[in-house]
Amino acid sequence: MNTELWLLATAVIFTYVGKWMQSNVVRQDINKLIEATIDRLIEDGYVKTRLDENGEVELVKHGE
């Protein structure tokens, strides 16, 4: 019985640690990776952009 409770407690603790890591650490890394990939595609000419009326970069649809 003690071993089962110990395993249950460990599973619960690591579940919450994993959720915390996913929500804070991993999400930031994924956002940085996506941003760097899109920036590189723009630099290499694979994705076209233009500035909108607010001065922000906007992706251009294919054929425009």
PyMOL commands that set and color helices and strands:
alter all, ss='L'
color gray80, all
select helices_A, chain A and resi 2-43
alter helices_A, ss='H'
color red, helices_A
select strands_A, chain A and resi 49-51+57-59
alter strands_A, ss='S'
color yellow, strands_A
deselect
rebuild
show_as cartoon
